[in-house]
Amino acid sequence: MSEKIVVALGGNAILSDDASAKAQQKALVDTSKYLVNLVKGGNKLIISHGNGPQVGNLLLQQQAANSKKNPAMPLDTCVAMTQGSIGYWLANALSNELRANGLDNEVATVLTQVVVDKEDSAFKNPTKPIGPFLTEEEAKTEEQMTGAKFKEDSGRGWRKVVPSPKPIGIHEANIINTLVDDDVITISCGGGGIPVVGEDLVGVEAVIDKDFASEKLADLVDADKFIVLTGVDNVYINFGKENEEKLTRVSVSDIEKYAAEGHFAPGSMLPKIEACIQFAKNNPGKEAIITSLECLGEIGVDPEIGTTIIF
């Protein structure tokens, strides 16, 4: 049976150690071979992706070339720029892979503006580090000159921090849904989306979590399934310990209990868990799944593959 599926790609599907365009394009060629497995089943596919390393590198380039005649672009614009580049690479790779498999689906990348609340408490407490490492003296100078906030980061230096507000809407949701209903594979919400506030859609300096934005998209397009891809095949509790346990099918109440017990790292697995919990709660009876890219073709075939969260 055909399903409408939102797939949130992890950063490892795009960038490893080599930040060159060629290496990232090669990674997305490999990624597309797995994504096509979902299309072969007749599913309608919506793809989101991260951009953390890419936007970080772009910010470094912008700062290095910053001058009065050639001023650095703001963060929201850099997010848009990386949405465009990654979207182009992925659409290109996926189109070629579809043709290689005898499939005629079209692929479109949608530059996506994600609406956040300007009163979100995150704006009063910026926590998301971006950009280069500075000395404490350099950071204080930048604070005085620009008004930006800087925090010490794990003993490695001082970095600029920006808010990470929760998404409350997606401006292009209806456009995305129209494309998907016409069997167009759609790439959207790259890097969590371009953060905007208000009816005038004013861009703000912030970073939206990719998994939360993807979940909001899954709600708005009435997805049948929400898949979050990461570096492991399944979620585990007591990970790395003698009593390690693989989770395959788990209820929202149980996964919330495990989260409260501290089983999931705040900077990596926890946001994925929280996004899947939100989707399951908002869509009773529908499945939210966390697994690896390599396991996409096995979802629904092998019950041991992937962690499925249900409400």
N, C-alpha and C positions, 0 to 999 in steps of 0.2 A: 504493500500500500504506500502510495506517495505521501511524504510528509514535508512540511515546511520546517527547515532546520536552520538554526543559527549556530554557527561554529566560530568560537573565539580562539584565534591562533595565539600560541605562546611565542615569546621572543626567540626561542631556539629554532622556530620554523623559518626565521628570516636571517638572523645574524649569529655567527659563532665567534671566532677570533678575528676573522678578516672583515674589516669594515668597508672594503671596496665595493663599488657598485656591482662589479662582475661577480664577486663572491656571493653577494646577497641575491643577485638574480639567479645564480646557480642553486642556492638554497631553496628558492621559491619554485624552481623547476622540480626539484625533488619533492617539495611539499605538495605541489599540484598533483603528482602521481597518486598520493593518498586521498586528496580531496575528491578526485574523480570517482573514487569508489562510491561515494554518496550519490553522485549524479547518475551513475550506472543503475542505481536502484530506483530511478525515476523521481528522486526527491527534489524539492525546490530549495536551493541553497543560498544562504546569506552568510557572508564571511566578514568577521571583524578581525583586527590584528593590533598588536602592540607597536610602539615606536620609541620606547625608552632610550635604547642606545643610539638610534638614528637622530632623534631630536637633541640628545645630549651632544653628539658630534657636530650637529649643525649649529648649535649655540656656540660651541667653541670656535667654529669657522667664522660665525657672524662677529663674535667679539674680537677675533684676531684682525679682521678687516675693518673694524668700526672706525669711522671718521666722520667729520662734519659733512663731507661731500658724499660719503657712502655709509650712512648710519646703519647700525645693526637692526635687524627686524625683531619685533617683539615676539614673545613666546607663542601667543595664539597664532600668529602668522607662520612661525616655524612649525607648529603642529600641522597647519594646513599644507605647508610645503612637503613635509614628510608623508602626510596622507597621500598627496599626489604622486610622489616618487614610488612609494611602496605599492600603492594601488596600481600604478602603471606596470611595475615589474610583475605583480601577481596576476593581473588581468592578462598580460602578454603570455606568461608561462601557462596559465590555466587554459587559455584559448588554444594554444598549441597542443596541450595534452588532451583536450577534448577532441580535437580533430584527429589526433593519433589513435583515439579509441572509437572513431566513427560516430562521434556525438556532435550535434549541430547547435547546442546551446550557445547563446550569446552571453558575454560577460561585460558588466559595466561597473565602473568605480564611481561612487557618489561622494563628493566632498561633503562632509557631514558636520553640521553645527549642533552641539549638544547643549541644551539649556540647563543652567544651574541657577539657584536662588542667590541673589546678591546678599541676602541676610544669612546665608549658611554660616554656621559657626566656624567652619574651616578658614574663612577669610580673616578671622580674628586670630587664628593660630596656625600660620603656615608651617607645614611639616615636610613637604615633599622636596628633597634635595635635587637640584638641577645644576648643570654647568660645571665649570672647572673648580679645582681645589685652590684655595687661597691661603695665605698666611693670615694670622689674626689681624695684623696691622693692615694688610690689604683689604680684608673684609670690612674693617671699621671705616676705612676710607671710602669704600664703595657705598656703605650704608649712609654715610654723611652726604655723599654726592648724589645718590639716586633714591634714597629712602627705602631701598630693598632690605629684606631681612636675611641675615646670615647666621648659620649655626655650625658648631664644631661637629664633624662627621667621623666618628669611630677612630679618632686619633690620627686621621689622615690629612687633616686640614679643615678649613672653613669653606662651606658651600652655601650658595644662595638657596633659600627655601621659599616655596610658593604654596598657596592653598591647594587642597585636593577635595573640592566640594562634591557632593553626591548629585548625579544627574536627575533632573525632574522632567525632562522632555527631550525629544529629538525633532528638530525643525523639519528635517527631510523624511520623516517616517512614512508619510503618505506616498511620497515619490518612490521610496524604497519598496513599499508594499505593492504598488502598481507594477513596478518592474518585475518583482518576484512572481506576481500573479500571471505575468506574461511569459513566465519561464526564463527570465533573464537572471543569470547568476549575478548577485550583487555584492560588491565589496564596499563596506561602509563602516562608520564609527572608528576609523583608524586612530590608534593612539588614545582611545577614549573619546575622540571627537574634539572639535574646536570649541572651547568653552565660551559661551555667550550668556549674557543676562538681559532681562527686560524684553519688552515687546519690540524694541528697535534692534534686538540681537547685537548688542555691543560686546565685542571680544574682550576678554579679561585674561590677566596673567594667572593661569592656574593649570593644573594637570588633573584630568579626570581618570579615575581607575578604569582600565580597559574592560575588566570583567563586569563591573557595575554598569557601565555604559552598554555593554553587550546584552546584559540581562534586561535593561530598560528597552532596548531595541526588540528583544524577543517578546516582551509583553506587548509592545505597540503594534507589532506585525502579526500578533496572534500565532506565534510559532508553536508547532507541535512538540518540538524537542529543542533543548538548549545544551550544547556540547562545549565544554571548556577544555582546551588542550593544554597539557603541561609536559614536563619531562619524565613523568612516571606513568605506568599503565593503570595504576589504581591508587586510591588514597589509603593510607595506613594509619592505625593508631599504635602507639608505643614504637614509632618508627626507629629502626636501628637497634632495638633492644631484643633480648631473648624472647620476650612475650609479644613481639611484633605481630600484628593482625591485619590482614588485607580486608578491606571493605568492598563488597560487591554491590549488594542492594541494601540500602539503609533508609530508615525513616527520618523525616525532618527532626522529630523529637530526639532521636538517638544522636544524630550528627550534631545537633545543638548542644547536647550534653557533652559530647567529646570535645567540642570547641571550647566550652566553658572550663573543661578540665585541662586545657592548654596543650592539646595534642597537635595543633596546627600552627606553624610559624606565621606571625603577623605580617611579615613582609613578602611572603610567597604563597603558601597554600591557603591561609585563612581567607583572603579576599575572594578566592575562587569558591571556597566553601560557602561564604556568606552570599555571594551572587547566586549560587545554585539553590540555596535555601530560599532566597527571595523569589526565584522563579517558581519553585515547587509550591510555595505558599500562595502565590498569585494565580497559579494555574493548577488547581487540584486535579490529580489523575495524569498529569503530564510529567515527563521525565527530564531531569537535569543530570547530565553525565560529565564526570571528570575522567579523562584518560589521556593517552599519548597520541601523537599524530600517527604513529605506526599502527595503532590499533583501530583506526577508523573503519577499516573494512570488516572488522570482527564484531563490531557492536551489534547486538541482537542475534549473533550467531553463537558465540561462546559466552555463557552466563558468567564466567569468571573474569571476563575482560571489562575493564572500566568500573567506576563506582557510580551507581545510579542512585540519586536522591529523589525520594517521592514523598508527597504529603497525603 
